[in-house]
Amino acid sequence: MEFRNENIHEVNGYYLEDSSNVNGYIDCYYQQILPEGCRFDPTDYELIEFYLKKKLYNQVFPQNIILEADIYQYHPTELYSHKSERETAVYFFTPRDRISSNGNRPARTAKGGFWKASGSEKPVKNGQGIEVGSKRSLKFFEGSQQQPIKTIWIMNEFMVDNQGHNTSEPNSKLDDCVLCEIYIVQNKKPPEREIPQSDFPYSVRHKL
């Protein structure tokens, strides 16, 4: 799940060289996988069952616009800039680190602030009422824990039921992969923000 600092990027067999226009890149790729008039709008159950589970088990999954990145290395403005104009949210496969090497609490510090859970973890069930995973909502605050500044950024974090944590060896990684949906509070616009291109290399990888 690392970034590659290359000028030519392969996405599902397509090589895209122009990294100067983020939305142009995403929309170009979007048109290659979905017909006009269609949107990527999966339910919570579908995100876990058909995307996250298959990602974890190295199985082929349906065409999608889910990107790969360590989201905690970036401000949500940078992540949201990779959203297609058709969509209201952007999706990422991301690892989670531990706060301490021998603990099971996820580190939530990100660039420019931190993510804070809002409410308890909720089960996600299939049509038969069987729990397949869980969903947790988080809000982004700029600044420090001592002087937090509330923002308009919301994240839904999806995990597979009984996914377990990375315990193969003592390290800082808690989970190899969870699925995150990032969006803004309804009817509010993200703040204008200058985003240096080097802050978010355009070699975000999308893999099936």
N, C-alpha and C positions, 0 to 999 in steps of 0.2 A: 504493500500500500504506500509506496514511496512515490514522490514526484520525480519525473525525469526532465532534466533541463535540456530539451532538444527543440529544434525548430520545426521538425516534422513529426506529427503525432498520428498514430493509427487508432482509429475507433471503429471497431467491428469491420475491419478490412478496408475502411476509407482512410486515406491519408490527407490530413488537413494541415496546411502550411501557414495559414493566416492566423496569428495569435494576437493581432492588434484589436480585434473586435470581439469581445466576449460574447455578447448576445448573438452576433452574427454566426459565430462558431456553433453555439448551442442550437440555434434555430436551424442552421444548415444540417446539423446532425439529426435534429428532431424530424425534419422533413424526410430524412432517409429511412426512418423507422416507423413513422406514423403518417397516415393519409391526412390531407387537409380536413379540418373540422374535428379531428380527434384529439383527445387530451390524455395524458397519463394521470389517471385518477383512481388508484387502487384503494380498496378498503383496508382497514387495519389488519384484518385477517389475511387478505391477499398479500400485503407487504411481508408478513411473516412467513406464510405458508409457501408462496411461490417465488419469493425473492431472497429473503434473509436465510431461510432454511437451506435452499439450494446453493446459496453462496457458501455457507458454512460447510456443506457436504460436498463441495466441488462438483455440483451438478449443473447441467445446462438449464437456464431459466429464460422466461419470455423476454422479448425485446423491451427495453426500458430506457429511462434517462437517468438512472441512478449513477452518481459519480463516486469516485474513491478518493478520500483525503483524510488526514488527521485533522478533524475540524477544530480541535482545541489549539491548533497552531495559528488560527485565523480569527479575525473579527467577523461577526455575522454579515456585515456589509459586504465583505469580500466574497463570502460564500454565496450570498444571495445574488450577487452580480452574475452568477452562472445559471440563473433561472431563465428558462425559456419565456418569451413574451406570452406564450399560450397559457402558462401555468401561474398558480398562486403560491407555489412552494417549490423548494429545491430539495433533492434527496441525496444522502451520502451514506456509503458504507464507511465506517470509521472504527478504529480500535479505541479501547479505553484503557487509561493508565490508572495505577493505584496511587492513593495519597502517600502511603508508605509501603515499602517492599514486602512487609509481612501482614498487611491488612487487606480487607476486601471492600473498602470504600473507594468509589471512583473519584479520580481527580477531576475537578470541574473548572479549573482556572484556564482561561483562554486569552487570546491577544486582546488587550485593552479592557479586560474585565473578567467576569466569571458567569457560569450558568448555575442557576439555583432551582432545585426541584420545587414545584408548586403542586401540592397535593400528594397523595399516596400513589404507589404503583397499582395499575389496574390490569386485571386479566383480559386477554383477548381470546375469544372463543370462536369456534367454527359453527356451522349451521345446526349441528347436533348438540351444541352446548359444551363441547369438549375444549378445555383450555389448551391453546397451542403456543402461547407466549404471553408477554406482558408489554404494557405501554406506560411510559412515565413522561409527564409534561414538565418542561423547564422554562424559566424565563431568564433572559440575559440582562445582567447589570454591568454597567461600566464602572470603572474605579475599583476601589478596594472593598473588602468585606466590612471594614469599619465605616466607610463613607460611600455606600453604593448609590448609583444613579440608575433609576429604572429606565428601561428602554422599551421599544415596541417589538422586540424580537422574541419569538416563541419557538421552542423545539419540542417535538415528540420523539422520544427514544424508544425503539422497539427491540425486544430481546426474545429469543426462542425459549420456550419453556424447558426447564432443566438443562439449559445451555451449559451451566457450570462455568467456572472461571479458569483461567490459565494457571495451572499449578504444576506444570511440567518441570519448572525450575524457578528458584527465587529470582524474580525480576520485577520491573516496574509495571509490566503490562497485566491488566486485569482481564480483559477480553480481547480476543483477536479481531472480533468484528461484531458491531451492532449496526442497526439501520436508523438513521436520523432524518426527520422531516423538519425543515426550517422554513418559517413563514413570518409574516408581520401581523400585528394586531389589526383586525378588520377596520377598514375606513381610515387607516393612518398610513402615511407615506414614510419610507425610510429616509433618514437624514441625508442630505447631500454630503458626500465624502470623497475626497481625492484618493484613488486607489492606485498606488504605484504598481506597474505591471510585475515588477520583481517580487512583490508581496505574495502573489498567488500565481506561480508558474502555470502557463497554459497547458501543461502536459498532464492535467488531471486525467487519470486513466479510467475508462469505462470498460468493464470486462464481462463477458458471458461465461 
